[in-house]
Amino acid sequence: ISQSYTTGTVEATGNNVGGLAGSAAGEIQNSHAGCDVKGNNNVGGLAGNATSAISGSTATGYIEGKNIVGGLVGSTTGTVQKSGANGTVKGEGITGGLIGQHNVTPGTDVIIEESYSQSTILSGNPKGGLIGHTTAPYQPAVYGLIDPDDPESGLEIKVPEEKGTKVKDCYATNGLV
């Protein structure tokens, strides 16, 4: 999917629900979804589930689901580069401002780079400003909030020595409610 744009409302009772794609097996590049999205599991502003890279893409809107909910993508196994989310995210289970759950295959490195979340996260357990949960063998990659006037305040990034999700040059300026 390349250079695509969508607006509106997407509401479904099932899984894999997104503003641009429910489930994307191919790369998503330079695309935008400005949608309110509501679904069950794997719910995202741009894509509900993505198994390839996302680059240069953004999502805005109100995103709501039960589990694995993200401002940009609900669940992904791929890299996310130069992408962002700005909206409101609400989940009952795993919820993230950018990515709900990042599924990393053991023994591989997958990078989240030069990406951001400016989403307000209303609920979720666990919930994270950037990533709600990663399947890599460590805790969620980002804790705390960042003060836009002082980019180094309140942000703690844990990057593991082992292979897994690598977070580089990302930020979250969101509110965890």
N, C-alpha and C positions, 0 to 999 in steps of 0.2 A: 504494500500500500504506500503510495508516494504522492505528496502534494495534494492531499485530500482535506476537505473541510466539511464539518457538519454542525448543525445546531438543532435544538428542539428538545424533546422529552423522549426517553426510552424507559419503558417500564415492563418488567416481565416477572413471572413467578418462578422461573427456573434459574439455572446457573449459567455462568459465562455471559455476563451482560456488560456491554460497554457502549460508550457514546458513538464510536466509529466502528468498532468490531467487537462481536461477542467473544470470538476466539480467533486469534491470528497466528498462523503457522509460518508466515513469511514476515520479512522485516517491515517495520513501519517507519517511514522517513518523512520529515518536513510536513507533518500533518497536524490538524487541530480539531478538537471536539469541544464545542460550547454547549453542553447538554446537561440536563438534569437526568440522572440515571438511577433507577431503583431495581434491585433484583435480590436474589437469594445468596448464593455463594459465588466467589470470583467475580466481583463487581468493580469496574473501574471507569473513570471519566473518559479515557480514550479506548481502552480495551479491557474486557473482563479477564481474559487469559491470553498471554503471548508467549510463544516458544522460541522466538527469534529476537533480534535486536530492535530497540526503539531508539531513534536518533532525531534530534531537531524537532521534537513534537511537544505539544502542550495540550492541556485540558483545563477547562473551567466549568463550574456548575456545582450543583448539589448532588452528592453521590451517597447512596444509602444501600446497605445490604446487611445480611446476617453475619457472614463470616468471610474473611479474606477480601477486604474492601480497601481500595486505594484511590487517591485523587487522580493519578494517571493510569495505573494498571492494577487490577486486583491481584493477579498472580502472574509471575514471569520466571522463566529460566534463563533469559538472555541478558545481554548488556543493556544499559540505559545510559545514553550520552546526550548532553546538551538538550535536555528535556525538562519540563516542569509542570507543576499543577498549582492552580490557584482557585480554591473554592471551599466548599464545606463538605466534610466527610463524616459519615455516621455509620458505625457498625456495632454489632453485639460482640463478635469475636475479634479475630486478628484484623487490625485497622492501621493503615499508614497514610501519611500526608501525600506521599508520592507513590509508594508501592505497598500493597497490603502484605503479600508474602513473596519473598525472593527464594525460589527453589533452586538450590545449588547441588549439582551432582558431586558426590564425594571425590576429592582428588583433582578438582578443576578450579580455576580462577575465573570469576566473572566480575566485571567492574561496573560500578555505578559512578559515572564521572560527569563533572560540570553540569549537574542537575540540581533542581531546587523544588522545595514545596513552600508555598505561601498559603496553604490550606488551613482552615480551622477544623480541628478534629473534635467532634462533639462527644463521641463515646467509642468504646472498643476495649477489648481485653485479650491480649496485650495491645497497646497502641504506641506508635512511634511517630515523631515529627516527620521523619523521612521514610523509614521502613518499619512496618509493624512487626515483622518476624522474618528471619532468614533461617533456612534449614542447614546452614553452615554450623560447625560445632562450637558456636559461641553465642553470647547474648545479642539482642538486636544492636545494630551498628551505631545508632545515634541515640543519645540521651539528652534531655534538657532542652532549653530554649535558647535562642540567640537574640540579642538586642541589636536591631538594625543599625543603631548608632555606634555600636562597639562589636564588630564581627567576631571577636574572640571571646566574648563573655558568654558564659553559660552553656557552651557547646562542648561536649565530650564525645570524641570519636574513638571507638575501639576497632582497631584493624588487627586481625589475627595474624600470628606467625604462620599458621597453617594455610592451606589453600581454601578458597571459599569466596564469599562476597567481599570485594574490595571497594571501599568508598573513597573517592578522591575528588577534591574541589567541589563539594556539594554543600548546600546550606538549607536550613529550615527556619523560616521566620513566622512560624505559625503559633497558634494558641492551642494548647491541649486543655480542653475543658473538662 
